[in-house]
């Protein structure tokens, strides 16, 4: 479902303008802004405006969560970047899979049907929102425990979770599912039944966030993974979970 020339041109202009605004607001580093603009432009050209809109809202939500009580985070040395800005590794980790899914859905013939694409794409971003909300808002809880052993660890530790963080992670997944459903319906994008969409996106996003925490404790803390690669694998796990649910649902149906 590649956009027509005029719609595609407008989509690219909007994407670049928003990336420039994000850099100007110091939400992204300049290089991260360039990467976001390039991948975002590919997404809107290949699969259209609802996918770009969901990506933009994810970024806005992430920025708000990251900037929330930023001075307190800086005092505790748990802030993103130097002042809450996202670097290129973070952007790449969160945008490569959504773009790959857009390529799969935008080819002719498509490798992924549009109803399946809506779930997989939204699940990827639901992970991103869950992970960001859990880390950026959960870190303010003042206490955390290892996701594997339950022992007390300093807030911000890889693999450390808290009740507040888990709650915010679930909120991030639920909100992404609800907003995605609204956007796809608004733009007339075919989706599976509502219960399957909402349930799968929410569960995949939240569970992917748990996978991210496990990988952070077991592999990132030992130097086998970087933060970016941990995020990428966490998002990949969310997409795999969603694909499995869609496959099972299709078999049952």
Secondary structure by P-SEA (a helix, b strand, c coil): ccccaaaaaaaaaaaaaaaaaaaaaccccaaaaaaaaaaaaaaaaccccaaaaaaaaaaaaaaaaaacaaaaaaaacccccccccccaaaaaaccaaaaaaaaaaacccccccaaaaaaaaaaaaaaaaaaaaaacccccccccccccccccccccccccccaaaaaaaaaaaaaaaaaaaaaaaaaccccccaaaaaaaaaaaaaaaaaaaaaaaacccccccccaaaaaaaaaaaaaaaaaaaaaaaaaac
